[in-house]
Amino acid sequence: MRIGQFTDSFLPIVDGVGRVVYGYANALSSRGHECYVITPISDAGFRGKYPFDIVDFYGVTIPEYTQYKMGIPLWDVHYHERIKSIKFDIVHVHSPFRSGFEGLRIAKKTKIPVVGTFHSKYYDDFLQVLKVQPLAEAGVKMVADFYEKCDDVWAVSENSAEALRSYGYKGVIKVMRNGTEIRKPDKKNISYVKSMYNLDDVPVILFVGQMNWKKNIIKVLEAVSILKKQGFRTKLILAGQGPHVEEIKKKITELDIMDLVEMVGHITDIYILDGLYGAADIFAFPSIYDNSPMVVREAAAMMTPSVLVRGSSAAEGITDGYNGFLCEDDSQDIADVFKKALFIQRDKIKEIGKNAQTTIPVSWDSIMSDVEYRYADLISQRKNNNKHKDRRKKILL
């Protein structure tokens, strides 16, 4: 099959959706399919040496989110020349915005099926930007309308499927969970990271993701502060970039935990990232925004259990005290869970980490059979429908 994966973000930007798209394109290419990733151009680093092609188009930097580009394919003549030369069998869109609409345009023009995956809870994003609830509600209605135009709609978790339905989407939703690029812990990577960040003296808490308040980072900072006041010292590593970096730094100072927190920025080196996962005692991710965070799976692959908010999308598949830790959406409760995991019952962390490794990550290759089947079935259905329409036209003529 010749497959187009359309996304508004992609490597070298290390975010969830971009890495999911990489997982699809990489796994499908290794299984003999001809894959293309269609995405806005990036100046964040080198793109290349992939087993699939990248077709990028013109984009402008998004204020506050400077690592991202807002794609404008209409303005890119070279892009249009190239995309016309590719005869896709199927389009898979991962965003209800510019790249997604470009995928819909191509699918409609060439009469091929389109799959749409719902990744994010866009209501929170719209409300943060627009500041007005009715406008945010109108925004998610547009998201629902976008997915109504897709032939097959997938969600990455049961919770994310419910979110899309709450936006007004009425069609069938298939839950297609994300895979993980399975890599085993490497002692060299862990030792290197421990030396780099001086991580040997106290328990290590890791957060990887956007430096954005919607990720609930504030409660992690407050939990570390609570533990410090109780006499329990930890080391919190914050890895990532985003619009609230300076505000987070200010909050760290206000809480008087400068000596306990290190912001290491955007990590593009996968070996350093793996080393951080492996060096951490626990992975803190109390976000109630994220649907199916890759970072939880990646941490689990490195035998590091996560602390997640009970009932959140991120906590799907987590059994408290078995393959992770569950907390309430409350700074004090998060601090209590940290204390229990890192100090009171520290001897159980390794066992819980091993359970996380065996129960949470699923390789991309293992889910590709289902993906291939759905793609092939949609292609077959569309070809049959197109033939039927052609016959009707001939009869009418």
Stockholm file with secondary structure:
# STOCKHOLM 1.0

chainA/1-397         MRIGQFTDSFLPIVDGVGRVVYGYANALSSRGHECYVITPISDAGFRGKYPFDIVDFYGVTIPEYTQYKMGIPLWDVHYHERIKSIKFDIVHVHSPFRSGFEGLRIAKKTKIPVVGTFHSKYYDDFLQVLKVQPLAEAGVKMVADFYEKCDDVWAVSENSAEALRSYGYKGVIKVMRNGTEIRKPDKKNISYVKSMYNLDDVPVILFVGQMNWKKNIIKVLEAVSILKKQGFRTKLILAGQGPHVEEIKKKITELDIMDLVEMVGHITDIYILDGLYGAADIFAFPSIYDNSPMVVREAAAMMTPSVLVRGSSAAEGITDGYNGFLCEDDSQDIADVFKKALFIQRDKIKEIGKNAQTTIPVSWDSIMSDVEYRYADLISQRKNNNKHKDRRKKILL
#=GR chainA/1-397 SS CEEEEECSCCTTSCCHHHHHHHHHHHHHHHTTCEEEEEEECCCSSCCCCCSSEEEEECEEEETTEEEEEEECGGGCHHHHHHHHTCCCSEEEECCSSHHHHHHHHHHHHHTCCEEEEECSCHHHHHHHHHCCHHHHHHHHHHHHHHHHTSSEEEESSHHHHHHHHHTTCCSCCEECCCCBCCCCCCHHHHHHHHHHHTCSSSCEEEEESCSCGGGTHHHHHHHHHHHHHTTCCCEEEEECCCTTHHHHHHHHHHTTCGGGEEEEECCCCHHHHHHHHHHCSEEECCCSSCSSCHHHHHHHHTTCCEEEETTSGGGTTCCBTTTBEEECSSHHHHHHHHHIIIIITGGGHHHHHHHHHHHSCCBHHHHHHHHHHHHHHHHHHHHHHHHHHHHHHHHHC
#=GC SS_cons         CEEEEECSCCTTSCCHHHHHHHHHHHHHHHTTCEEEEEEECCCSSCCCCCSSEEEEECEEEETTEEEEEEECGGGCHHHHHHHHTCCCSEEEECCSSHHHHHHHHHHHHHTCCEEEEECSCHHHHHHHHHCCHHHHHHHHHHHHHHHHTSSEEEESSHHHHHHHHHTTCCSCCEECCCCBCCCCCCHHHHHHHHHHHTCSSSCEEEEESCSCGGGTHHHHHHHHHHHHHTTCCCEEEEECCCTTHHHHHHHHHHTTCGGGEEEEECCCCHHHHHHHHHHCSEEECCCSSCSSCHHHHHHHHTTCCEEEETTSGGGTTCCBTTTBEEECSSHHHHHHHHHIIIIITGGGHHHHHHHHHHHSCCBHHHHHHHHHHHHHHHHHHHHHHHHHHHHHHHHHC
//
